[in-house]
Amino acid sequence: MTVTPISSASRTTGTDTEYVSPPAPVLLSSFPTGGGADVHVYQDNDGSLSSDCTGCGEYAWSLTVTRDFAREHSATCIRPPRPLPVAA
């Protein structure tokens, strides 16, 4: 059996190649908003940072996103947390 590095997002076993998902982003920080929601900061598997607001839903990703960016958004967002989806 030959296994290729996870960075290639595939795994070879014998003659078959199957997709291997990359590692999940790692939660680094959470900042509360004025509306009671949170802005979460994640480090993605490529080393970049992303943020996600549980209030307004803003998602930000770039090589220049920093914790300060997320902290600034948390200071200005006043939307309450979005309700979780209900299973049917």
Backbone as ProteinMPNN parsed JSONL, in Angstrom:
{"seq_chain_A": "MTVTPISSASRTTGTDTEYVSPPAPVLLSSFPTGGGADVHVYQDNDGSLSSDCTGCGEYAWSLTVTRDFAREHSATCIRPPRPLPVAA", "coords_chain_A": {"N_chain_A": [[0.85, -1.181, 0.0], [0.544, 2.209, -0.854], [0.748, 5.42, 0.416], [-0.035, 8.711, -0.253], [1.115, 12.057, 0.537], [-0.952, 14.013, 2.766], [-1.362, 16.553, 1.892], [-1.744, 16.377, -0.789], [-4.323, 15.63, -1.029], [-5.306, 13.12, -1.696], [-5.389, 9.548, -1.554], [-3.585, 6.653, -2.218], [-4.255, 3.33, -2.645], [-3.134, 0.345, -3.44], [-4.273, -0.018, -6.603], [-6.227, 1.836, -6.574], [-7.352, 5.203, -6.092], [-8.354, 7.391, -3.637], [-10.252, 10.141, -2.326], [-8.992, 12.174, 0.269], [-9.943, 14.088, 2.865], [-8.769, 17.357, 3.777], [-7.203, 18.408, 6.893], [-9.405, 19.638, 9.453], [-10.18, 23.116, 10.062], [-8.598, 24.869, 12.797], [-9.829, 26.074, 15.828], [-8.931, 29.172, 17.049], [-9.529, 31.527, 18.513], [-12.248, 33.244, 20.151], [-14.513, 35.915, 20.035], [-16.794, 37.872, 21.82], [-19.798, 39.484, 20.644], [-21.626, 42.627, 20.58], [-24.279, 41.969, 20.346], [-24.612, 39.512, 21.49], [-23.689, 37.367, 20.067], [-20.919, 35.487, 18.631], [-17.62, 35.934, 17.318], [-15.657, 33.79, 15.644], [-12.308, 32.75, 15.286], [-10.311, 30.995, 13.071], [-7.58, 28.8, 12.272], [-6.576, 27.795, 9.206], [-5.697, 24.819, 7.289], [-3.664, 25.588, 5.585], [-2.306, 27.496, 6.916], [-3.362, 30.037, 6.874], [-5.67, 32.498, 8.224], [-9.121, 32.527, 9.152], [-12.367, 33.968, 9.723], [-15.551, 33.808, 11.359], [-18.767, 34.991, 11.904], [-21.253, 34.4, 14.267], [-23.497, 35.858, 14.474], [-24.212, 37.937, 12.352], [-23.351, 36.414, 10.263], [-21.134, 36.934, 8.766], [-18.341, 35.919, 6.926], [-14.908, 35.74, 6.732], [-11.941, 35.5, 4.898], [-8.583, 35.508, 4.199], [-5.159, 35.958, 3.328], [-4.378, 37.956, 4.913], [-6.091, 38.264, 7.068], [-6.478, 38.873, 10.465], [-6.392, 38.387, 14.058], [-7.055, 40.836, 15.074], [-8.702, 41.898, 13.092], [-10.992, 40.295, 13.383], [-11.628, 40.941, 16.02], [-12.267, 43.643, 15.721], [-14.574, 43.432, 14.125], [-16.241, 42.122, 15.953], [-16.649, 44.12, 17.785], [-18.334, 45.854, 16.479], [-20.563, 44.49, 15.46], [-23.948, 43.966, 16.015], [-25.928, 42.131, 15.802], [-28.045, 39.519, 16.969], [-27.317, 36.077, 17.936], [-27.701, 33.709, 15.285], [-30.457, 31.498, 14.856], [-30.164, 27.979, 15.403], [-30.39, 25.502, 12.84], [-33.352, 23.53, 12.536], [-33.85, 20.098, 12.719], [-35.584, 18.119, 10.346]], "CA_chain_A": [[0.0, 0.0, 0.0], [1.271, 3.466, -0.918], [-0.06, 6.552, 0.862], [0.558, 9.991, -0.639], [0.937, 13.059, 1.596], [-2.303, 14.543, 2.871], [-1.44, 17.81, 1.148], [-2.204, 16.102, -2.153], [-5.753, 15.364, -0.893], [-5.723, 11.817, -2.201], [-4.662, 8.42, -0.971], [-3.523, 5.549, -3.163], [-4.157, 2.002, -2.038], [-3.102, -0.579, -4.573], [-4.481, 0.716, -7.855], [-7.321, 2.798, -6.381], [-7.052, 6.473, -5.436], [-9.557, 7.942, -3.038], [-10.099, 11.476, -1.771], [-8.791, 12.302, 1.708], [-10.2, 15.492, 3.168], [-7.715, 18.003, 4.55], [-7.566, 18.593, 8.307], [-10.367, 20.706, 9.735], [-9.579, 24.311, 10.653], [-8.437, 24.83, 14.248], [-10.348, 27.264, 16.488], [-7.893, 29.88, 17.788], [-10.076, 32.539, 19.414], [-13.641, 33.661, 20.006], [-14.759, 37.236, 20.599], [-18.224, 38.139, 21.918], [-20.293, 40.702, 19.992], [-22.59, 43.379, 21.376], [-25.595, 41.347, 20.226], [-24.628, 38.206, 22.143], [-23.124, 36.33, 19.191], [-19.465, 35.347, 18.74], [-16.798, 35.878, 16.113], [-14.665, 32.735, 15.825], [-11.132, 32.836, 14.421], [-9.776, 29.663, 12.799], [-6.39, 28.675, 11.437], [-6.816, 26.779, 8.193], [-4.567, 23.9, 7.128], [-2.582, 26.229, 4.844], [-1.692, 28.486, 7.792], [-4.092, 31.297, 6.835], [-6.714, 32.646, 9.223], [-10.451, 32.888, 8.694], [-13.259, 34.283, 10.837], [-16.962, 33.55, 11.089], [-19.615, 35.614, 12.919], [-22.489, 33.636, 14.474], [-24.614, 36.8, 14.451], [-24.579, 38.391, 11.005], [-22.956, 35.408, 9.286], [-19.971, 37.34, 7.975], [-17.202, 35.005, 6.85], [-13.773, 36.433, 6.121], [-10.726, 34.702, 4.73], [-7.524, 36.021, 3.326], [-3.849, 35.773, 3.951], [-4.127, 39.086, 5.807], [-7.018, 38.294, 8.196], [-5.798, 38.736, 11.75], [-7.308, 38.411, 15.194], [-7.53, 42.217, 15.205], [-9.823, 42.04, 12.17], [-12.142, 39.655, 14.02], [-11.945, 41.73, 17.213], [-12.928, 44.853, 15.236], [-15.932, 43.064, 13.722], [-17.034, 41.801, 17.146], [-16.974, 45.38, 18.462], [-19.343, 46.602, 15.737], [-21.721, 43.663, 15.1], [-24.944, 43.955, 17.088], [-26.971, 41.137, 15.515], [-28.054, 38.388, 17.908], [-26.943, 34.804, 17.298], [-28.678, 33.102, 14.383], [-30.975, 30.241, 15.414], [-29.659, 26.755, 14.793], [-31.408, 24.847, 12.014], [-34.114, 22.456, 13.179], [-33.909, 18.891, 11.877], [-36.957, 17.785, 9.933]], "C_chain_A": [[0.884, 1.229, 0.0], [0.327, 4.588, -0.512], [0.665, 7.829, 0.477], [0.322, 11.0, 0.471], [-0.465, 13.651, 1.591], [-2.448, 15.846, 2.097], [-1.893, 17.586, -0.286], [-3.694, 15.772, -2.193], [-6.199, 14.072, -1.58], [-4.875, 10.749, -1.541], [-4.723, 7.29, -1.982], [-3.36, 4.253, -2.388], [-4.232, 0.996, -3.166], [-3.211, 0.207, -5.865], [-5.586, 1.757, -7.74], [-6.815, 4.052, -5.694], [-8.356, 7.026, -4.897], [-9.241, 9.292, -2.419], [-9.928, 11.393, -0.262], [-8.971, 13.775, 2.033], [-9.053, 16.075, 3.989], [-8.145, 18.155, 6.005], [-8.544, 19.753, 8.477], [-9.635, 21.92, 10.293], [-9.567, 24.21, 12.178], [-8.946, 26.148, 14.83], [-9.239, 27.895, 17.32], [-8.45, 30.802, 18.851], [-11.563, 32.722, 19.155], [-13.799, 35.007, 20.696], [-16.259, 37.464, 20.658], [-18.585, 39.442, 21.197], [-21.275, 41.4, 20.925], [-23.982, 42.782, 21.342], [-25.683, 39.975, 20.868], [-24.123, 37.062, 21.285], [-21.613, 36.252, 19.443], [-18.826, 35.415, 17.363], [-15.694, 34.873, 16.405], [-13.537, 32.924, 14.82], [-10.539, 31.444, 14.312], [-8.455, 29.773, 12.05], [-6.632, 27.504, 10.5], [-5.554, 25.944, 7.979], [-3.422, 24.496, 6.319], [-1.892, 27.324, 5.664], [-2.414, 29.821, 7.793], [-5.158, 31.313, 7.93], [-8.039, 32.967, 8.545], [-11.286, 33.211, 9.925], [-14.696, 34.105, 10.39], [-17.762, 34.15, 12.235], [-20.907, 34.817, 13.039], [-23.711, 34.542, 14.524], [-25.019, 37.135, 13.031], [-24.185, 37.393, 9.927], [-21.747, 35.787, 8.463], [-18.864, 36.297, 8.081], [-16.084, 35.766, 6.156], [-12.608, 35.472, 6.035], [-9.796, 35.467, 3.817], [-6.216, 35.766, 4.03], [-3.56, 36.886, 4.944], [-5.134, 39.195, 6.944], [-6.218, 38.06, 9.469], [-6.84, 38.678, 12.858], [-7.859, 39.815, 15.392], [-8.718, 42.476, 14.289], [-11.09, 41.479, 12.811], [-12.58, 40.445, 15.252], [-12.687, 43.014, 16.82], [-14.365, 44.551, 14.812], [-16.794, 42.795, 14.956], [-17.445, 43.069, 17.896], [-18.11, 46.129, 17.768], [-20.601, 45.803, 15.412], [-22.695, 43.606, 16.276], [-26.074, 42.956, 16.829], [-26.901, 40.003, 16.531], [-27.651, 37.112, 17.191], [-28.072, 34.285, 16.415], [-29.179, 31.808, 15.011], [-30.359, 29.046, 14.681], [-30.761, 26.129, 13.955], [-32.074, 23.699, 12.783], [-34.186, 21.282, 12.218], [-35.354, 18.552, 11.568], [-37.362, 16.427, 10.405]], "O_chain_A": [[1.856, 1.303, 0.752], [-0.778, 4.691, -1.044], [1.83, 8.022, 0.827], [-0.591, 10.816, 1.277], [-1.091, 13.776, 0.539], [-3.554, 16.202, 1.69], [-2.379, 18.515, -0.931], [-4.269, 15.646, -3.274], [-7.351, 13.957, -1.998], [-3.785, 11.019, -1.036], [-5.782, 7.0, -2.539], [-2.443, 4.104, -1.581], [-5.285, 0.819, -3.778], [-2.334, 1.01, -6.184], [-5.856, 2.483, -8.696], [-5.953, 3.983, -4.818], [-9.348, 7.118, -5.621], [-8.102, 9.557, -2.034], [-10.629, 10.636, 0.409], [-8.23, 14.619, 1.529], [-8.44, 15.377, 4.796], [-9.331, 18.042, 6.314], [-8.503, 20.728, 7.727], [-8.588, 21.777, 10.925], [-10.417, 23.548, 12.773], [-8.542, 27.22, 14.381], [-8.668, 27.243, 18.194], [-7.923, 30.867, 19.962], [-12.067, 32.396, 18.081], [-13.288, 35.219, 21.795], [-16.945, 37.273, 19.654], [-17.787, 40.378, 21.145], [-21.701, 40.835, 21.932], [-24.791, 43.061, 22.227], [-26.73, 39.332, 20.797], [-24.127, 35.91, 21.721], [-21.1, 36.885, 20.366], [-19.421, 35.003, 16.367], [-14.887, 35.079, 17.311], [-13.778, 33.222, 13.65], [-10.291, 30.784, 15.322], [-8.236, 30.717, 11.29], [-6.861, 26.375, 10.934], [-4.473, 26.318, 8.433], [-2.311, 23.968, 6.356], [-0.995, 28.003, 5.162], [-2.115, 30.671, 8.632], [-5.502, 30.273, 8.492], [-8.07, 33.604, 7.492], [-10.961, 32.786, 11.033], [-15.021, 34.232, 9.21], [-17.488, 33.866, 13.401], [-21.586, 34.578, 12.04], [-24.839, 34.056, 14.607], [-26.054, 36.671, 12.553], [-24.637, 37.509, 8.788], [-21.362, 35.051, 7.554], [-18.502, 35.854, 9.171], [-16.299, 36.369, 5.105], [-12.323, 34.728, 6.973], [-10.205, 36.003, 2.787], [-6.189, 35.396, 5.204], [-2.617, 36.791, 5.73], [-5.049, 40.139, 7.73], [-5.384, 37.158, 9.535], [-8.028, 38.895, 12.618], [-8.999, 39.979, 15.826], [-9.644, 43.195, 14.665], [-12.14, 42.121, 12.783], [-13.777, 40.598, 15.496], [-13.624, 43.424, 17.505], [-15.274, 45.326, 15.108], [-17.956, 43.199, 14.996], [-18.477, 43.086, 18.567], [-18.78, 46.95, 18.395], [-21.63, 46.407, 15.11], [-22.317, 43.244, 17.39], [-27.065, 42.939, 17.558], [-25.811, 39.577, 16.911], [-27.645, 37.07, 15.961], [-29.248, 34.406, 16.756], [-28.4, 31.09, 15.637], [-30.076, 29.114, 13.485], [-31.936, 26.212, 14.312], [-31.435, 23.001, 13.571], [-34.537, 21.443, 11.049], [-36.233, 18.679, 12.42], [-38.484, 15.992, 10.144]]}, "name": "protein", "num_of_chains": 1, "seq": "MTVTPISSASRTTGTDTEYVSPPAPVLLSSFPTGGGADVHVYQDNDGSLSSDCTGCGEYAWSLTVTRDFAREHSATCIRPPRPLPVAA"}
